[in-house]
Amino acid sequence: MADFKKGDVVYLNSDPNMKFTVHSIINFRGETQIELVYFNQQNNQFEYPKFAPELLSVVNKDN
């Protein structure tokens, strides 16, 4: 599992084209969730989905 930090750009392991920014790391009762933020152009709102860390990877700075 990668070490995520607020502001990291990450992608879903299932779809590397979907990129998000880490908004916060939530630790609750021994479980960690990564809250992301992205702008949804269909409804013109920011969205804040949460994912388990094992479903995400940090984008390489070279990309």
C-alpha positions in Angstrom: 0.0 0.0 0.0 1.3 3.4 -0.9 1.7 6.2 1.6 -0.9 8.8 0.6 -0.7 12.5 1.5 -3.2 15.3 1.2 -2.8 16.8 -2.3 -1.4 13.6 -4.0 -2.8 12.8 -7.4 -4.0 9.3 -7.5 -5.9 6.9 -9.9 -8.2 4.0 -9.5 -6.3 0.7 -10.0 -9.3 -0.5 -12.1 -9.1 2.6 -14.4 -5.8 4.5 -14.6 -7.5 7.2 -16.7 -9.6 8.3 -13.7 -7.5 10.7 -11.7 -8.4 12.4 -8.4 -6.7 14.5 -5.7 -6.4 13.2 -2.1 -8.6 15.5 0.1 -8.1 13.7 3.4 -7.1 10.4 5.0 -9.7 9.1 7.4 -8.7 6.6 10.1 -11.7 5.2 12.0 -11.8 2.2 14.2 -8.6 0.7 12.7 -9.7 1.2 9.1 -8.3 3.7 6.7 -10.3 5.4 3.9 -8.9 7.9 1.4 -11.3 10.8 0.6 -10.8 12.2 -2.8 -12.0 15.3 -4.6 -12.7 15.9 -8.3 -14.9 18.3 -10.3 -17.9 16.6 -11.9 -18.5 18.5 -15.1 -22.0 16.9 -15.6 -23.4 18.6 -12.5 -20.8 21.4 -12.0 -20.0 20.3 -8.5 -17.1 19.0 -6.6 -17.5 15.4 -5.5 -15.8 13.7 -2.5 -15.8 9.9 -2.9 -14.1 7.6 -0.4 -12.0 4.5 -1.3 -10.0 1.9 0.5 -6.3 2.6 0.0 -5.7 -0.7 -1.8 -7.9 0.4 -4.6 -5.7 3.4 -5.4 -2.2 4.2 -6.7 -0.3 7.5 -6.7 0.4 8.9 -10.1 4.2 9.1 -10.9 5.5 12.6 -11.1 7.0 11.7 -14.5 3.6 11.2 -16.0 
